[in-house]
Amino acid sequence: MWLLFLVAAALVFFAYRSATTTTVVLVRHAEQELGTIEDAPLSAAGERRAEHLAQVFGDVSGPGRIDAIYVSDTRRAQQTAMPLAMRLGVRPTVLPATQVDAVVSRILHDHRGGRALVVGHSNTLPEIVQRLSGVSIPPIGGDQHDNIYVVTVPTFGKASVLQLKY
């Protein structure tokens, strides 16, 4: 009887000690140049927004430091993340924009208990948030580039989503 109790207590203690919370920050790429180019670069306003993103999340040490950056295979997403990546010394992981499942599984597997940034698109971010948290966010408008979604995924319990502006 006591042995069973001790084994159960050890398992509970181990589960408690191994519990973590993964934090995922998601942003849409910054404003892009309007034109006929299929994979357009950032506009001047987009470059300013990318710099602002680097200021917001660019602490190179201490609590809250971004451990990993995921970007889609588009120029605008990569350029949005570049100032932050350079500031942190983190090489962004490039995944095709349509591989939502790959992004979610890589973050939850490779960065469990850590903090990752995802720079995506208006059509992929709601799906990523949904798969990480079970929470539906409203569609992202074509002119909305200032939303930040912070998804916290605990080992035990429900995930949560916080929406901010930058």
C-alpha positions in Angstrom: 0.0 0.0 0.0 2.7 2.5 1.0 4.8 1.5 -2.0 1.9 2.3 -4.3 1.4 5.6 -2.6 5.1 6.5 -2.9 5.1 5.5 -6.6 2.0 7.6 -7.2 3.5 10.6 -5.3 6.8 10.3 -7.3 4.8 10.3 -10.6 2.8 13.3 -9.6 6.0 15.1 -8.5 7.7 14.2 -11.7 4.8 15.4 -13.8 4.6 18.7 -11.8 8.4 19.3 -12.2 8.2 18.6 -16.0 5.2 20.9 -16.6 6.1 23.8 -18.8 4.3 26.5 -20.8 5.2 27.2 -24.4 4.7 30.7 -25.5 4.1 31.5 -29.2 4.0 35.0 -30.5 2.3 35.4 -33.9 2.4 38.4 -36.2 1.4 39.0 -39.8 4.1 40.2 -42.1 4.5 44.0 -42.3 3.2 46.2 -45.0 4.5 45.3 -48.5 5.1 47.3 -51.6 2.0 47.4 -53.8 2.6 46.5 -57.4 2.7 43.7 -59.8 5.6 41.7 -58.3 4.3 38.4 -57.0 6.6 38.3 -53.9 6.9 42.0 -53.2 9.3 43.4 -50.6 8.3 45.5 -47.6 7.3 49.1 -48.1 9.0 51.9 -46.1 6.1 51.6 -43.6 6.7 47.8 -43.4 10.4 48.3 -42.8 9.6 50.7 -39.9 7.1 48.1 -38.5 9.8 45.4 -38.7 12.2 47.6 -36.8 9.4 48.2 -34.2 8.9 44.5 -33.8 12.6 44.1 -33.2 12.4 46.7 -30.4 9.4 45.1 -28.8 10.8 41.6 -28.7 14.6 42.3 -29.1 15.9 41.7 -25.5 18.9 39.5 -26.1 18.8 38.1 -22.6 16.5 37.7 -19.6 12.9 36.6 -19.2 10.8 36.7 -22.3 13.6 36.3 -24.8 12.5 34.8 -28.1 14.2 31.4 -28.6 13.2 30.7 -32.2 11.7 32.5 -35.2 9.6 30.8 -37.9 8.8 32.6 -41.1 7.0 31.6 -44.3 8.9 31.3 -47.6 7.8 34.8 -48.8 10.1 37.8 -49.0 7.8 40.0 -46.9 7.6 37.5 -44.0 11.4 37.0 -44.0 12.0 40.8 -44.1 9.6 41.4 -41.3 11.6 39.0 -39.0 15.1 40.0 -40.1 15.7 43.0 -37.8 14.7 40.9 -34.8 16.6 37.9 -35.9 19.8 39.9 -36.4 19.3 41.6 -33.0 18.9 38.2 -31.2 21.4 36.3 -33.3 18.7 33.7 -34.2 18.5 32.2 -37.7 14.8 32.0 -38.7 13.4 28.7 -39.8 11.7 29.0 -43.2 8.7 26.8 -43.9 6.2 27.0 -46.7 3.3 29.3 -45.8 0.8 26.5 -46.3 2.4 24.1 -43.9 0.4 25.1 -40.8 0.7 21.6 -39.3 4.5 21.6 -39.7 4.8 25.0 -37.9 2.6 23.9 -35.0 4.3 20.5 -34.5 7.8 21.9 -34.8 7.1 24.6 -32.2 5.4 22.3 -29.7 8.1 19.6 -30.2 11.3 21.6 -30.6 10.5 24.6 -28.3 8.5 23.0 -25.5 8.7 25.4 -22.6 10.3 28.1 -24.7 9.2 31.1 -26.7 8.9 31.3 -30.5 7.8 33.9 -32.9 5.9 33.1 -36.1 5.7 35.6 -38.9 2.8 34.5 -41.1 -0.1 35.7 -43.3 -3.7 36.8 -42.8 -4.9 33.4 -44.0 -2.5 31.2 -42.0 -2.3 33.0 -38.6 -5.9 32.3 -37.5 -5.4 28.6 -38.4 -2.2 28.4 -36.4 -3.7 30.1 -33.4 -6.7 27.7 -33.6 -4.5 24.6 -33.7 -2.2 25.8 -30.9 -5.0 26.9 -28.6 -8.4 25.8 -29.7 -9.4 29.4 -29.8 -10.8 31.0 -32.9 -9.7 34.6 -33.8 -11.5 36.8 -36.2 -10.3 36.9 -39.8 -7.4 39.3 -40.3 -8.2 42.1 -42.8 -5.9 42.9 -45.7 -4.9 46.2 -44.2 -4.2 44.8 -40.6 -0.5 44.5 -39.9 -0.4 45.6 -36.3 -1.9 42.5 -34.4 0.2 40.5 -32.1 -1.2 37.2 -30.8 0.4 35.6 -27.8 -0.6 32.0 -27.4 0.4 30.2 -24.2 0.3 26.4 -24.3 0.7 24.8 -20.8 1.6 21.2 -20.4 -1.6 20.8 -18.3 -4.7 22.9 -18.7 -6.1 25.1 -21.4 -4.1 27.2 -23.8 -4.9 31.0 -23.9 -4.6 33.7 -26.5 -3.9 37.4 -25.9 -4.3 39.9 -28.7 -2.1 43.1 -28.7 -1.3 45.9 -31.1 2.1 47.2 -32.1 
